[in-house]
Amino acid sequence: MNMYKEFMELMDKREDWDQEQLLAIVYLCLEDINWHPENKLLLAIQYGTKLDKELAAKLCLGQDRSDLEPDSMDTFNNNIHKYCNQLFKEVDND
């Protein structure tokens, strides 16, 4: 289904949304337009550690990544997948 159409259908029910549902909708809309760094930042802000938030901000803002340790980036990317699973697990449980 087209994300825009799905979003517009959900707008009719917006008073029933909770924060997790809104976050999931924003996440899916950003995925639909390939804004992956922004999604990483969104998930890091919602669920991440301080380090996750700092790394996501660097990715999203296009800052110089040369000072980032490869191990920290691997850990960050692995955590982001965990956060994505957590987001959709919470939404599905509602």
VMD Tcl script that draws the C-alpha trace (Angstrom):
set ca {
  {0.00 0.00 0.00}
  {1.19 3.52 -0.73}
  {2.46 5.13 2.48}
  {0.73 8.41 1.75}
  {-2.62 6.69 1.27}
  {-2.13 4.65 4.45}
  {-1.18 7.78 6.36}
  {-4.25 9.64 5.14}
  {-6.51 6.73 6.15}
  {-4.97 6.77 9.61}
  {-5.51 10.52 9.95}
  {-9.21 9.84 10.50}
  {-8.31 7.90 13.67}
  {-5.59 10.20 15.02}
  {-7.28 10.84 18.35}
  {-6.82 7.14 19.11}
  {-3.07 7.13 18.47}
  {-0.52 6.78 21.20}
  {3.11 7.88 21.01}
  {4.39 4.49 19.84}
  {1.87 4.37 16.99}
  {2.82 7.87 15.88}
  {6.49 6.98 16.01}
  {5.84 3.87 13.90}
  {3.94 5.91 11.31}
  {6.71 8.51 11.09}
  {9.29 5.72 10.83}
  {7.43 4.03 7.98}
  {6.95 7.31 6.12}
  {10.66 8.10 6.41}
  {11.52 4.59 5.19}
  {9.23 5.09 2.22}
  {11.25 8.12 1.11}
  {14.62 6.49 1.98}
  {15.50 8.79 4.89}
  {17.42 6.08 6.72}
  {19.79 8.28 8.78}
  {16.80 10.24 10.07}
  {15.14 6.99 11.08}
  {18.26 5.93 12.93}
  {18.18 9.23 14.78}
  {14.47 8.82 15.55}
  {15.03 5.36 17.03}
  {18.15 6.43 18.92}
  {16.31 9.34 20.52}
  {13.41 7.12 21.52}
  {15.31 4.06 22.76}
  {19.05 4.59 22.54}
  {21.91 5.20 24.88}
  {23.75 8.49 25.01}
  {26.37 7.09 22.62}
  {23.67 5.88 20.22}
  {22.15 9.36 20.16}
  {25.52 10.99 19.48}
  {26.32 8.57 16.64}
  {22.87 8.96 15.10}
  {23.19 12.73 15.21}
  {26.53 12.53 13.40}
  {25.03 10.27 10.73}
  {21.92 12.37 10.30}
  {23.66 15.72 10.24}
  {26.33 14.52 7.81}
  {29.15 15.37 10.19}
  {32.65 14.03 9.67}
  {32.58 10.35 10.56}
  {36.34 9.82 10.35}
  {36.64 10.03 14.13}
  {34.12 7.24 14.69}
  {35.47 3.87 15.68}
  {34.35 1.02 13.38}
  {33.40 -1.05 16.44}
  {31.17 1.71 17.77}
  {29.43 2.02 14.38}
  {28.84 -1.76 14.26}
  {27.43 -1.72 17.77}
  {25.25 1.25 16.90}
  {23.88 -0.37 13.73}
  {23.13 -3.60 15.60}
  {21.33 -1.65 18.33}
  {19.26 0.29 15.82}
  {17.83 -2.95 14.45}
  {16.97 -3.97 18.00}
  {15.21 -0.64 18.54}
  {13.24 -1.05 15.32}
  {12.08 -4.48 16.44}
  {11.18 -3.01 19.83}
  {9.12 -0.24 18.23}
  {7.05 -2.55 16.08}
  {6.70 -5.16 18.81}
  {5.22 -2.50 21.11}
  {2.88 -1.26 18.37}
  {1.73 -4.80 17.55}
  {1.00 -5.53 21.21}
  {-1.45 -2.62 21.51}
}
mol new
graphics top color blue
foreach p $ca { graphics top sphere $p radius 0.5 }
foreach p [lrange $ca 0 end-1] q [lrange $ca 1 end] { graphics top cylinder $p $q radius 0.2 }
display resetview
